[in-house]
Amino acid sequence: MDTAPRDPEEVTATDEPVRARIPATTRLGAVQLTVSDLERSLDYYKRVIGLSVREHAGDCATLGVGTEDLLVLVESAGARSVRGHSGLYHFALLLPERTDLARWLAHAARDRVALVGLADHFVSEAIYLSDPDGHGIEIYWDRPREVWEGRVAERMTTLQLDTASLLAELSDPASEPFEGLPGGTTMGHVHLCVSDIARTVAFYRDVLGFALMASLGGQAAFLSAGGYHHHIGANTWESKGAGQAPEGSAMLRQATIVLPGAAERDLVVGRAADAGCEVAHLGDGVLVHDPSGNPILLVGA
């Protein structure tokens, strides 16, 4: 198995992007996870991350910001935290402004939140951590698009985050109030653990229609709609040749891809069916699985 730090993404991109077939306004929606103790997870995501509970019924809860659902947690009591399988590497919450990221970092420092990493990716500045079940989380903001658009393959990398510069966005980091994630926070991207990069690219690029923006040989790939640096990340650092985690694990239940409408969703579903993928209707969405077994829900806005 390849060895690499769990976070941040220590890659430098080199490949040239190709044109995406999927609509440019395609984006990521809510991520659904299995957790071992729902009350513990709710406390963490409210107090540490800054999400609000939008719905809570039985063993399931939905969290978000404003009217946006970002995370769905489903309890499986005693679910085990696992590594070395295909599944979630991290989900990434995109904040609107640099000051928002600074405010979150000041809160993390003041409240002694355990972090996994901090990174400057040129396209973005990012903070990494893990929830109580080991699910990876990224909290980030994007540099203005004109800084990196058309240069993702050339410039996306990992450098040390300049925390002093970031905290200088605030007049007094020690006393800056933190009242949760700001309005406008979205699910910026989802990064997956996969068993094979070539097969993953063939699915997300050639079937679903995302553009390959950058890759690191057979270890990692980054794909997007509309020229974004990436909506989907994938790597084999911990999961080369591996399948999904066994039942009873804390794991990814589904990631959501939101297309502009039902017609656009159905075009993508049609390509998946033509490629031999099993498709299953689930409410207003259609569930497919990538070649590593990662569950992807396709919905129309």
C-alpha positions as CSV (number, residue, x, y, z in Angstrom):
1,M,0.0,0.0,0.0
2,D,1.2,3.5,-0.8
3,T,2.1,5.6,2.2
4,A,1.3,9.2,2.5
5,P,0.0,11.7,5.0
6,R,-3.8,11.6,5.4
7,D,-4.1,15.4,5.0
8,P,-3.3,17.8,3.5
9,E,-3.2,16.8,-0.2
10,E,0.5,16.7,-0.8
11,V,0.5,16.7,-4.5
12,T,1.6,19.0,-7.3
13,A,-0.6,18.9,-10.4
14,T,0.9,18.5,-13.9
15,D,-1.7,17.3,-16.3
16,E,-3.6,19.5,-18.8
17,P,-7.4,19.7,-18.3
18,V,-9.9,18.5,-20.9
19,R,-13.2,20.1,-21.6
20,A,-16.1,18.9,-19.4
21,R,-19.3,17.5,-20.8
22,I,-21.2,17.9,-17.6
23,P,-23.0,21.3,-17.2
24,A,-20.7,24.1,-15.9
25,T,-23.0,24.9,-13.0
26,T,-22.9,21.3,-11.6
27,R,-21.9,21.4,-8.0
28,L,-21.7,19.2,-4.9
29,G,-24.5,18.7,-2.4
30,A,-24.9,17.0,0.9
31,V,-22.6,14.2,2.1
32,Q,-24.1,11.4,4.1
33,L,-22.0,9.5,6.7
34,T,-22.4,6.6,9.1
35,V,-21.4,7.6,12.7
36,S,-21.1,5.4,15.8
37,D,-22.7,7.9,18.2
38,L,-25.1,10.5,16.8
39,E,-25.2,12.7,19.9
40,R,-21.5,12.8,20.1
41,S,-21.2,13.7,16.4
42,L,-23.9,16.4,16.6
43,D,-22.1,18.0,19.5
44,Y,-18.8,18.0,17.4
45,Y,-20.3,19.3,14.2
46,K,-22.2,22.1,16.1
47,R,-19.6,23.1,18.6
48,V,-16.4,22.5,16.7
49,I,-17.3,22.8,13.0
50,G,-20.1,25.4,13.3
51,L,-23.0,23.7,11.5
52,S,-26.6,23.9,12.6
53,V,-29.0,21.0,13.0
54,R,-31.8,21.4,10.4
55,E,-33.6,18.1,11.1
56,H,-33.2,15.4,13.7
57,A,-35.4,12.3,13.8
58,G,-34.4,9.0,15.4
59,D,-31.0,7.8,14.3
60,C,-30.6,10.4,11.5
61,A,-29.8,14.1,11.5
62,T,-29.3,16.7,8.8
63,L,-26.9,19.7,9.3
64,G,-26.2,22.7,7.3
65,V,-25.9,26.5,7.1
66,G,-29.0,28.6,6.4
67,T,-31.2,26.7,4.0
68,E,-28.4,24.5,2.6
69,D,-28.2,20.9,3.7
70,L,-24.5,20.0,3.9
71,L,-24.2,16.9,6.0
72,V,-26.5,13.9,6.8
73,L,-25.4,11.7,9.8
74,V,-26.9,8.2,10.3
75,E,-26.1,6.4,13.5
76,S,-25.0,2.8,13.5
77,A,-24.3,2.2,17.1
78,G,-20.7,1.0,17.7
79,A,-19.6,1.5,14.1
80,R,-15.9,1.2,13.8
81,S,-13.5,3.8,12.4
82,V,-11.5,2.2,9.6
83,R,-8.7,3.0,7.2
84,G,-7.2,1.3,4.2
85,H,-10.5,1.0,2.2
86,S,-12.1,2.9,-0.6
87,G,-14.5,5.5,0.7
88,L,-14.3,9.1,2.0
89,Y,-10.9,10.8,2.3
90,H,-12.5,14.1,3.2
91,F,-15.4,16.3,2.5
92,A,-14.7,20.0,2.0
93,L,-16.7,23.0,3.3
94,L,-16.1,26.1,1.2
95,L,-16.3,29.4,3.1
96,P,-17.1,32.6,1.2
97,E,-14.3,34.9,2.4
98,R,-10.8,34.7,3.8
99,T,-11.9,36.4,7.0
100,D,-14.3,33.5,7.5
101,L,-11.5,31.0,7.4
102,A,-9.5,33.3,9.7
103,R,-12.4,33.4,12.2
104,W,-12.7,29.6,12.1
105,L,-8.9,29.2,12.7
106,A,-9.0,31.7,15.6
107,H,-11.9,29.6,17.1
108,A,-9.9,26.4,16.6
109,A,-6.8,27.9,18.3
110,R,-8.8,29.3,21.2
111,D,-10.8,26.2,21.8
112,R,-7.8,23.8,21.2
113,V,-9.5,22.0,18.3
114,A,-7.3,19.1,17.2
115,L,-6.2,19.7,13.6
116,V,-4.7,17.3,11.0
117,G,-3.0,19.8,8.8
118,L,-3.0,23.3,7.3
119,A,-2.1,24.0,3.7
120,D,-1.8,26.7,1.0
121,H,-2.8,25.0,-2.3
122,F,-2.3,28.2,-4.4
123,V,-6.0,27.9,-5.5
124,S,-7.1,27.9,-1.9
125,E,-6.1,28.0,1.7
126,A,-7.2,25.0,3.8
127,I,-7.5,23.6,7.3
128,Y,-7.9,19.8,7.8
129,L,-9.3,17.8,10.7
130,S,-11.1,14.6,11.5
131,D,-14.4,14.0,13.3
132,P,-14.8,11.6,16.2
133,D,-15.3,8.6,13.8
134,G,-12.2,9.5,11.7
135,H,-14.1,11.1,8.8
136,G,-11.9,13.6,7.1
137,I,-13.0,17.3,6.9
138,E,-11.5,20.2,5.1
139,I,-12.5,23.8,5.8
140,Y,-11.3,26.2,3.1
141,W,-11.7,29.3,1.0
142,D,-10.8,29.9,-2.6
143,R,-8.5,32.6,-3.8
144,P,-10.2,34.7,-6.5
145,R,-10.9,32.7,-9.6
146,E,-8.8,35.0,-11.8
147,V,-5.7,34.1,-9.7
148,W,-5.9,30.4,-10.7
149,E,-8.3,29.9,-13.5
150,G,-6.6,28.1,-16.4
151,R,-3.6,27.4,-14.3
152,V,-4.8,24.6,-12.0
153,A,-2.7,21.9,-13.6
154,E,0.4,24.2,-13.5
155,R,0.0,25.6,-10.0
156,M,-2.1,23.5,-7.6
157,T,0.3,22.3,-5.0
158,T,0.8,22.1,-1.2
159,L,2.7,24.8,0.7
160,Q,2.8,25.7,4.4
161,L,-0.2,27.8,5.3
162,D,0.8,31.3,6.4
163,T,-1.3,31.3,9.6
164,A,0.1,34.7,10.7
165,S,-1.1,36.3,7.5
166,L,-4.5,34.6,7.8
167,L,-5.1,35.6,11.4
168,A,-4.1,39.2,10.5
169,E,-7.4,39.4,8.7
170,L,-8.9,39.8,12.2
171,S,-8.5,42.8,14.5
172,D,-8.1,40.6,17.6
173,P,-8.0,36.8,16.9
174,A,-8.1,36.1,20.7
175,S,-11.5,37.7,21.2
176,E,-13.0,37.3,17.7
177,P,-16.5,35.8,18.2
178,F,-17.3,32.5,16.5
179,E,-21.0,31.9,16.0
180,G,-20.9,29.1,13.5
181,L,-20.1,28.8,9.8
182,P,-21.2,31.8,7.8
183,G,-24.1,32.0,5.3
184,G,-23.0,31.0,1.9
185,T,-20.9,28.1,3.1
186,T,-21.2,25.2,0.5
187,M,-19.9,21.7,-0.1
188,G,-17.0,22.7,-2.2
189,H,-15.7,19.3,-3.1
190,V,-15.4,15.7,-2.0
191,H,-12.2,13.8,-2.0
192,L,-12.4,10.0,-2.2
193,C,-10.2,7.1,-1.5
194,V,-10.3,4.8,-4.5
195,S,-8.7,1.5,-5.6
196,D,-7.4,2.6,-9.0
197,I,-6.9,6.1,-10.5
198,A,-7.3,5.1,-14.2
199,R,-10.7,3.5,-13.7
200,T,-11.8,6.4,-11.5
201,V,-10.9,8.9,-14.2
202,A,-12.6,6.8,-16.8
203,F,-15.8,7.0,-14.7
204,Y,-15.9,10.6,-13.6
205,R,-14.5,12.0,-16.8
206,D,-15.6,9.7,-19.6
207,V,-19.0,8.6,-18.1
208,L,-20.2,11.4,-15.8
209,G,-18.5,14.1,-17.9
210,F,-16.2,16.0,-15.5
211,A,-13.0,17.5,-16.8
212,L,-9.7,16.1,-15.5
213,M,-8.0,19.2,-14.2
214,A,-4.9,17.7,-12.7
215,S,-3.3,14.4,-11.6
216,L,-0.3,12.9,-9.9
217,G,0.5,9.8,-12.0
218,G,-1.5,6.8,-10.8
219,Q,-1.8,8.2,-7.2
220,A,-4.3,11.1,-7.4
221,A,-6.7,12.9,-9.8
222,F,-8.8,16.1,-9.6
223,L,-11.9,16.6,-11.7
224,S,-14.4,19.4,-12.1
225,A,-17.2,21.1,-13.9
226,G,-17.1,24.6,-15.2
227,G,-13.3,25.0,-14.9
228,Y,-13.3,24.8,-11.1
229,H,-10.1,23.5,-9.6
230,H,-11.9,20.4,-8.4
231,H,-15.3,19.1,-7.4
232,I,-14.0,15.5,-7.1
233,G,-10.7,14.4,-5.8
234,A,-9.5,10.8,-5.7
235,N,-6.4,9.1,-4.4
236,T,-5.0,5.6,-3.8
237,W,-2.6,6.6,-1.0
238,E,-4.4,4.4,1.5
239,S,-6.7,2.3,-0.7
240,K,-4.8,1.0,-3.7
241,G,-6.6,-2.2,-4.8
242,A,-8.9,-2.0,-1.8
243,G,-12.7,-2.3,-1.7
244,Q,-15.3,-0.7,0.5
245,A,-15.1,-1.0,4.3
246,P,-17.0,-3.9,5.9
247,E,-20.5,-3.6,7.3
248,G,-20.4,-2.1,10.8
249,S,-17.9,0.6,9.8
250,A,-18.2,4.4,10.0
251,M,-18.2,5.1,6.3
252,L,-19.4,7.2,3.4
253,R,-23.1,6.4,2.7
254,Q,-23.3,8.8,-0.3
255,A,-22.0,12.0,-1.9
256,T,-24.3,14.1,-3.9
257,I,-23.7,15.7,-7.3
258,V,-26.3,18.4,-8.1
259,L,-27.0,19.1,-11.7
260,P,-28.9,22.1,-13.0
261,G,-32.1,20.2,-13.5
262,A,-33.8,16.8,-14.0
263,A,-33.1,16.8,-17.7
264,E,-29.4,17.3,-17.2
265,R,-29.4,14.7,-14.5
266,D,-31.1,12.2,-16.8
267,L,-28.5,12.7,-19.5
268,V,-25.7,11.8,-17.1
269,V,-27.7,8.9,-15.7
270,G,-28.2,7.7,-19.3
271,R,-24.4,7.8,-19.9
272,A,-23.9,5.8,-16.7
273,A,-26.5,3.2,-17.8
274,D,-25.0,2.9,-21.3
275,A,-21.6,2.3,-19.7
276,G,-23.0,-0.6,-17.8
277,C,-23.4,1.0,-14.4
278,E,-26.2,-0.1,-12.2
279,V,-28.5,2.8,-11.5
280,A,-31.1,2.9,-8.7
281,H,-33.8,5.6,-8.2
282,L,-33.7,7.0,-4.7
283,G,-36.3,9.7,-4.1
284,D,-35.7,12.5,-6.5
285,G,-32.2,11.2,-7.2
286,V,-30.4,8.4,-8.9
287,L,-27.8,6.4,-7.1
288,V,-24.7,5.1,-9.0
289,H,-21.4,3.7,-7.7
290,D,-18.0,4.5,-9.0
291,P,-15.5,1.7,-9.9
292,S,-14.4,1.6,-6.2
293,G,-17.9,1.2,-4.9
294,N,-18.2,4.8,-3.7
295,P,-22.0,5.7,-3.7
296,I,-22.8,8.8,-5.7
297,L,-26.3,10.3,-5.8
298,L,-27.2,12.3,-8.9
299,V,-29.9,14.9,-8.4
300,G,-31.4,17.8,-10.4
301,A,-31.6,21.2,-8.7
